[in-house]
């Protein structure tokens, strides 16, 4: 690993893993305690529609992903809040339509689409420098919004009805949270890929939730675990020549198994 | 309405007129009327599905009524609920949620600290004082999910009090509380009632007989006479009130004095 660090792409990859871990620790905690893993999966997959838009109209697909995932977050959020029945069905439909739209737009785009797979499965080793800056910017935005509205996010997550009675703007905050998830998806896309985003969003947070005493610590611990998993996964993928995103996820899953076992032993 | 109340002494803190509410076309509350005087301790009984929780939700502005008017301290619910402390059922809670007792109670200060404002030292003082008042100070750093039902209930009461309310709404406050803790909580409520009007929805008829000042029976319709007596009418509405009422023969007290010694 040490000799690998002399390569710029390896240093960038570690940095990317670090940036991703912050977003996934902070937002992952909110996703897990609010039990909105499904809708987060929907937002992640629908983002592929934005990649397709970017290719078709010839702009940076990352911006397409930002726009599309925010739009789908708002759409899915509205469905979840407003319809009483079968919200999950409708979210599932939007999830699939977003992906399908991306695939069709890519079909319609002539030419060779070199880094297409990297959006789906991630390629932490080829993250360019300017994209690191974008990830840093999104990270800062995510952390700033959560920090500014932390007491409200805690309240709507813990007891929404009570927050409403206190005249906290529950609806607006809820939509804001879904938009933050959308941004997190974009940050993570390059590292583990859209398909595996949901794993990195939930696994570190779920482990942290077993040990943390409050939401803040759950966020911090989740971020720390994210750094650990991405670094270990990166090393393993380098050492054994494996796909980085998938390796990171498997390392995280192994961590989850170990933590769950540890928790059982501790609580005995 | 408020004027009427003032003219005759104690003021009305809650006034509900001709209220209808329901879900998806199904009527749950039908023409409900209720006037609650300041300082009262109202117990609402009624069967499951009789609309007790829906009624509280409408009073709190969490569920829109189909028809009718609700005023709290003479204001609409969204304004008026700033003066209401709300104690939900403890059962509706995710035990895994990572939060400590202190932070749960401090949530009651949200109405005083708007967006982008931090909690202040004053908030911390209020929280500390209330944790002592409900006897949960030693547990302030414990995870909320580890507490017993009765302890959680007291934390919820402290949270509601942190709102510095004039009225307290409690939804089945003893649903998951062990018997010895019940007396404890009722004594607390009775103490609080010296300064706060209380509206409680409950199954616990023992409590109705010995703690509350006025009783109502809610089963789609509300029967309420601002008295402590469980009337023949309530019993005749029959299905309305649980059978143990008749079986145990509650000590029927005579009408509680209206408005409790005019405060």
Interface residues (C-beta under 8 A of the other chain):
Chain A: X33 X84 X148 X149 X151 X152 X154 X155 X157 X158 X159 X161 X162 X163 X164 X165 X166 X167 X168 X169 X209 X212 X213 X214 X215 X217 X218
Chain B: X24 X57 X60 X61 X62 X78 X81 X82 X84 X86 X88 X93 X94 X96 X97 X98 X99 X100 X103 X104 X107 X108 X110 X111 X113 X115 X116 X118 X119 X141 X143 X159 X163
